[in-house]
C-alpha cells in the first residue's frame, strides 16, 4: 500500500528518489523488522530530511484481528539503517512542534523544547500534583510529525479496500480510478459521523467509499491531482505538507513522504 521500491518512478516527479545503496540497505533493514514483529505488511513510508543526517521511516500494518481498521506502527532509522519503533511524544509540546520552521538537525537526541523549571524534591515537603513536562527531543518531534502527516494526508483510491463481515479491512483487486479528488479517501479510522454510522449499520460492507473522503477536507484547495500524458499514471499531492505524494495507475497504488517535515502553516492565508 505504501511505496514499494519498484514504484520510485512516481517520486521522481517531486524531485526525490533513493540511490542504490539506500534501497539495498533499507530492504535489509525492513526484513529485520519483519523478523521481530508480526505484521501483515512492513513498508517503506518515506524520508525526512535533516541538516546532518536524514531519517528513514517504515510502517508496519496489521490487518488480521483488528476491528474496523488495521494497527499501524512506525519505525525510524538514521543513516545507520537500524530501525527502532518511534516513541510516544509529549502532548504538551506536540502542537508547538507542528509550527516549527527550523529544519531537523538529524541528531535524534537534540532537545527541541527544554524544561526550564527544575524541582529539588529533597528541599520540598510535598511532591506537586503536576510535575513539569520533561524535555521534548527531536525524536519526539519526528514521531509527532510523521503521525500528523499520516493522519492528515495518507490517502488511498476508492475501491482499493473493502470491509469484511467480520469488520476487518482487506485489499481488493485494484483496477484504477480517474483523476478526480472524489475518488480518494483517507487511510485512517473515519472521523466523520456519516462514515462512522455507515460502518455501524454494516452498510460499509457493500460500499467502496466507506472512509473519509478527501473532498471534505478543509481547506479544500490543499489537494492537487495530476496525471501524465497517458492519463493513467496519477499523483496526488498535499500543499500543506509539501513532500507528500500519493500515486496510482491501473494496477498499483501507494503513498510516501519525502520532505523536510515542515508544515506550510501559511497555506490558508495564501488562498
Secondary structure by P-SEA (a helix, b strand, c coil): cccccccccccccccccccaaaaaaaaaaaaaaaacccccbbbbcbbbbcccbbbbbbbbbbccccccbbbbbbbbbcccccccccccccccaaaaaaaccccccccccccccccccccccccccccccccccccccaaaaaaaaaaaaaaacccccccccccccccbbbbcccccccccccccccccccccaaaaaaaaacccccccccccccccccccccbbbbbcccccbbbbbbccccccccccccccccccccccccccccccccc
